[in-house]
Amino acid sequence: MEKYESFQMSIGRKRRTFVQYDYRHTDGELFSCVKPTLDECRRLRDEWIKAKEDRL
């Protein structure tokens, strides 16, 4: 199950938008990250899932 929320943060004089992303794997383990885009979060999630599967 995935949940995500975007938010803005000021860095110096610039305002940047980020995405807080959480993914709960079917085994109950939680993956969480903050990145500028949802696509980037999902790419990292996919890499995390692949690494989990490679360990098994």
Number of C-alpha atoms within 10 A of each C-alpha: 9 12 10 14 11 14 10 12 10 9 8 6 6 9 10 11 13 16 19 17 21 19 18 13 13 8 6 9 8 12 16 15 15 16 16 15 14 17 11 15 22 17 11 16 19 12 12 13 13 11 11 10 9 8 6 5
